[in-house]
Amino acid sequence: METKLYVGNLSQQTLEDDLRILFARTGGVVSVQIIKDRDTGKSKGYAFVEMVSQGDAGKAVSEYNGFNLDKRRIKVCVARPRQVQPGSDFRNRRTTYAGRDERTRSEITLSERTRFEFDRSENPRRY
């Protein structure tokens, strides 16, 4: 049974191969994934390591939690399962105007719409 570990407080210079070599000392490593920012491509400072067995994962947690890697103390623990958050499927989302109103554009009266357009033209940086 595979066990996924969370590895936190990583340096920007830490590579997936570095983690694979480190965790291979305690047992079989299935995969290593450093999480990166989608815009910049830089590391977010944490990774997930999948181990072959729970015994290997437990040994890795006890041995490497608090371990100094690239001049940083890393945190290693068993990863929690990913939770689905309500509203994350992008259905039933209503357009909001600068977070002020959750009504759709057709539900806003003409006077409110005119006032909103006026506010936006007066202060465009706010929107």
N, C-alpha and C positions, 0 to 999 in steps of 0.2 A: 504494500500500500504506500503510495506516494504521500509525502508530507511537505507542505509549503511553509517556508520560513520567511519572516519579515526581517530585513536587515536595514537599520536606520542609522542616521548621522554619518553618511558616507561623504567622503571628500569628492570634489568635482573631478579630480584626477583618477579616481578609482575606476578600473575597467572591469568588464564582465569576466575576462580571463583571470584577473587577480582574485576575484571572489570564487571562481570555479576551482582554482588551485588551492586556495585557503580551505574551502569546505570539503574538498576531496580528501583531505587529511583525516577527516572524521568518518567518511563513508562515501557511498556512491551518490554522485550529483546527477540529477536528471536534466535540469535546466537552470539557467541564471538569467534574470531579466532586470536590468537597471531601468528605472522609470525616468523618462526624459520629458522635458517641456516640449509641447508640440510646436510652439512658435520658434524657440531658439535652438532646440535640439540639445540643450545642456541638461546634465543630470539634475534631478530634483532632490537628490540626497538620500534616496532609499531604493531598495531593490527587493526582489523576491527570489529565493533559492528553493528549488524543489529537490528533496532528498529521496533516495530509494525507499528507505524504511523509516518507521517511527523511531526505532532505536538509534539510527544514525542521526535523525533530526534532534532527538533529545540530547545526544552526546554533543552535537554542534552547538545547541543552545547553552548547555552548561560550560562548554569550553570557550566559546567566542563572545558571549554576552559580556560587554565591558572590555573587550580586546582592543588594543591600539592598532589601528590600520591607517596608514598614511597620516600619522600624527593626529588621529581622532579616535575617540572611544566609541566604538560601534555598539548598537543595541541589536540583539538577536532574540527573537521570540517566535513562537508558532503564530502564523498569520491567521487572522480571523476570516471567516467566509465573507465574501462581498455581499453587501445588503442592497437590495433594490429600493431606491427611494421613490416615493410617490411623485408622479409628475415627470419622471425622467424619460418617459416614452414619447414626449413631445405631442401628445394628443390633448385636446381640450384646453389649449393654451389661448388665453385672450391677450390681445394687444394692449399694452399699457402705454400711456403717454407720460414719460418721465416719472413713472412710478406713482402718479397722482390718482389715476382712475382705472379701475379694472373693467369698465364697461367697453363694449365694442364701439367703433366709430359711429355706426348707425344709431346707437342708443343715446348718443350725446346730442343734446338739443343744439339748434343753430346758434343761439346766443353763447352757449358754452364753447362751441367749436370756434366761433369768431374770437372769443376772448383768448382761447388757447393759441390760435394762430398769431394774435397780436402779441401775446407774451413771448412766443418763440421768436418773432421778428425783432422785438425790443432787446432780448437778451439771448442771442443764438448760442453762446458758449455754455449756457445752462442746459441745453438740450443736446 
